[in-house]
Amino acid sequence: MRRQTQPIIPPSIPLVLYALISDTSVGYLFLGGVIPGLLLGAVQSGLIAAVAKRRHFPVEERVPLRELPRVTWEATPALLMPVILLGCMWSGITTPTEAAAVAAAYALLLSALLYRSIRMKDVYHSLVSSARVTVSIGMLIAGAMVFNYVITAENIPRSLSVFLKAHELSPVMYLLFVNVLLLILGCFLEGTTIILVILPVLLPTAQALGIDPVHFGVMAVVNIMIGLVTPPYGLLLFMMNKIADVPLRDMVREVMPFLYVMIGALALIAFVPGFVLWLPRLMGYTG
């Protein structure tokens, strides 16, 4: 479920895309995504802990206190990987994608040279497996792009705009409508398309109703990220189906409780703006 949290907590490419279409500060959007991202991580962690306890998952023995310095020293090279990853991105040396490649190369060198846990044969099999998964995912994205083209060609965003203008909604009812709509669209459309095609239609009405653009943007991105694991076309479901070699039916059954808790967190984010706006306002945001 990490993929649901990372695009919300900075650095977030979806929030950058939203900033482009809404003329909103990227910095304040990043600040607004921190608490919602932590909230999503907290509810998912709580659910995982509850499921592990109920199913009696095995638990490793506690490390004796006297062994802690040695274990920490041995783990230090591996623990440096997040530092390298975030440092490259936040310093501006690399883009998020390039930082991921640097982190992958670092992990490969550690595994092969320091920990000696993989061999060249393992690297070969890993590359072949990754190539197969990448091709499968590419075909899925290509299919999504075709569907996105149909949405645009049929002028569905304009029809939606006309519908919204014909119905006078309160801010609460509008937020409810937008969340339901985005949850439904997230089942079928790729997230970038929703941000670039659908949100520009929804944003003017939100602003006219007095809904803060930072709050609206973070809420929309959280909603879109939930769509990544929403059947029937949750992109991450298909990715994990290929990576973990688990039947899609079983994966969908196991992901449903996560959907419930994430939608609960989304409701808090949508209808309690303080979850999004508290940190930006603390840093000087006046919207």
N, C-alpha and C positions, 0 to 999 in steps of 0.2 A: 504493500500500500504506500510505499514511500513516494511513488510517482504522484499521488494525490496531494502530498504536502509540499514537495519541492517547487512546483510551479507557482505556489502561493507565497511561501517565504522567499525573500530576496536571495539571489537574483532570479527574476521571473520573466521569462519571455512573453507569456500571455499578458501580463500586466503592462509590459512595454508596448505590445500591440494595441492594447486598450488605450494607453496614453496617446498613441498616434491618432486614433479615430475620435478621441474625446477632448484633445488639447488639455489634458490633465497632467499635473506634475508627476513624473516618474518616481521622484524621491518620496513624495507623500503616499503614492500608491504602494511603494515598497514598505514603508512604515505601516500602512494600513493592513498589509498582508501578514505581518508578524504574528499578532495575537490570533487571528483566525487559523493560521497555519499550525500554531502551537495547540489550539483548541482541537483541531482535527487529529493531530498526533496524539493528544491526550485521550480522546474518546476511542481511537483505534487501539491504543496501548491498553486501555482499561478492558476493552472487549477481548483482546488477545489473552490478557491475564486471566479473565473469567473463564474463557474457553479452555485454556491450559489447565486450570485448576479443576474444572468439571470433568475433563477427559483424562486427568491424571498423567499429563505429559511428564516425561522424565526430567529431573532437575539435577544439574551438576552439583557436586559437593563444593562447599565453600572453601575458598583458598585460605589456608592458615595465615595468620597475620605475619608470621616470620618469613613466609614465602613471598609476601607481597612485593618487596623491593626487587627480588629477582624476576618475578613474573612481569612486573611493570617494565623493567629494563629490556627484557626480551621482546615485549610487545611494542616498545617505543617506535621502532621503524615503521610498523604497520599503522600505529596511531598517528604518525605524521602525514599519512595520505590525505585525510580531510583538511589538514592545515595547508598542504600543497594545493589541493583542489580549490578551496575557498580563497586562499591567498592569490592564486593566479587570476581568479575572476574579479575579486574586489580591488586588486591593484590595477586592473585593466590590461595586464600583460596578455591575457587570452580571452576569447569568448567562452561562454559556458560549454559549448561543444568541444572546443580545443582543450579546455581544462579537463574535461572527461577523458580525452585521449591521453593527455599527460598523466593523469592518475592511473589509467589502465596500463600504460607503459611502466610506470613506477611499481605497480602491483606485480607485473610480470617479472621485472628484475628482482624484486624482493623474493618472490616465490622461487625463482630459478637459482639465484646466486646466494642469497642469505639463508633462507629457510630450507632450500633444496627439497621442496615438496612437489615439484612438477618436473617432467622430462620433456625433451623435444617432441617425443611422440604424443604426449598429452597436449602440447601446444598445437600440434597439427590437427588433432581431433577437435580441439576447441575451435580452431579457425573454421574447419569444415562445418561444424555444428552452427557456428555463428552465421556463416554464409547462408545456410539453409533457412535459418530463422529470419534473416534479413530479407531474403527473397519472398518469403511468405508474408512478412509484414508489408513489404513494398507492394505486393499484389492487393492486400487489403486497403492500403492507402489509395492506390489507383482506383479501386472500386468506389471509395468514398469521394474521390475527386469527381468521378462521373456523376454520382448522386448530387454533389454540390453544384455541378453545372446545370443539372435539371432544375434544381431549386432556383437558381439565378435566371435561367432562360424562361421559366414559367412566371417570372416576376412575382414570386410569392412574397418577398419583403415588402413590395409596394401594397399588395393586397392586405398584408398585416397592418401596415401603417393606416390605411383607410379604415380598417376595422377598429383600431384603437381610437381614432378620432371620432368615430360614431358612438362610442360608449364612454361616458364620463365616469371615471373611476377615482376613488379616493387613493391617497398614497399607499395605504395598507393593502387595499384590494389590488392595486397595480403591482406592488411587489409580489403579492401572492400569484397573480397572473403570470408575471415574468418568470418566477421560479418554476412554476408548473410547465410553462412553455419551454424553458431552457432544459429542464429535466427530460422532457419528451424529445426535444431536438438532439440532446446529448446521446440518446439511444441510437441515433442514425447518422449524425453529422460529425465531421472532424472539428475539433475545437477551434482551430484557426479560422475556419470558414464562419463559424457562429460569431466570432469576435468581429471579423471584417465585414460580414454581410448582414447579420441579424441585429447586432448591438447598435449600429448606427441608426437603425429604424426605431429602436426602443428608447435610446438615450434622450432625444428631445422631449418626449412625453415625461420621462422621469424628471428632467430638469424643470419642466413647466409645473410639475407637482411639488417642487421644492425638495426633491430627493438629492442628497449630496452626491456628486459624481464620483468621488473617491469611494464612498460607501457602496454605490451602485456597481462600480467596476470590480471591487474586490468580491462582492457578493456574486456577480456574474461569473467571474473566473473560478470561484469555488464550485459553483454549480456546474460549470463546464468540465472541471476536473473530475467531478463525480461521474459525469457521463463516460469517462474512460473505462469505468468498470460496470456500466449499466448494460444489461442484456437488452436487445439481442446483438448489438453491434458495439459493445465496449471494446475498444482497440486493445486495452491492456489484457482483457480476458483472452483474446486470441494470441497475444504475444506470450502470455504465461502458459497457455495451452501447448504452444510449441516448445517453450523452454523447459517446462517441468514435465512434459509428456503425461499430463493428467487429462482425463476426459472432460470435455467442456461442460457437460451436464453436471458432473460432480463439482467443478469449479464454480459454476453459477450458484449451486445450492450453498456452498460454503461462503460465497461472497455476499449473500443476501443480508446477514446480520450486520456486516460492515456498511452496507448501503443504508440500513435503518439508522444506525448511529450517526453516519455522516449527514444524512438528511436532517436529523435532529440538530446537529451542530449548525447546519446551513440555516435552519429556522432561527436559531439564536443570532447568527450573523446578520440575517436579513431584517429581523424585527427589533433587534437591540443594536442600533448603530454604534453605540459606545464600544463594542467589541472591535470595530474597525477604526473609528475616529479618535479614540482616546490617545493613542500614541502619536499620530500626526498632529493633533492639537497641542500635545505636550511639547512638540518640536516647532510650534509656531504656525500651524495650519489654521486658517481663519474661515474656511469654507463651511 
